[in-house]
Amino acid sequence: MPILGLTRVDYTGITASDLDQGRECLEVALSVEYPCRLGPLGDNEGHGMSEDLFFRTGGQALLELSEAFLRNPQAVR
């Protein structure tokens, strides 16, 4: 059932526990390849970091696959 007023989706974000495994899954399931890898990004204190892959899924749609992790788990209290 369509959502009233929704005509297209431009961006979708997915979080994965293993970025490489998630990439493999999306490449096989959707037949897409990622043109851009970003990260790891985070603060200097090690509170949180993420690494991201961006996929073009045809047309203008963008799919972001992220893996969030702690570089220094002791920094979070």
C-alpha positions, 0 to 999 in steps of 0.5 A: 500500500503506497504512503500518501504523498510519497512519490520517491525515496532519495536516501536510505541508511542501514547499520551493519555489525560487519561492514564488509559482510553487509557490503557483500550482501548488498552487492549480491542482493541488489547488484550494486557496487559502492563508489565511495567509502568514508571513514573511519570517522569519530572524535579524538577521545574514542567515544564513537566512530563509524565507517560508511559505504555509499551505493547508487541504486539506480536513478538518484537513490542513495543507500548508505551502509554504516558500521558504528564502533568504539575505538576506545570502549573505556572512554564511554562511561 
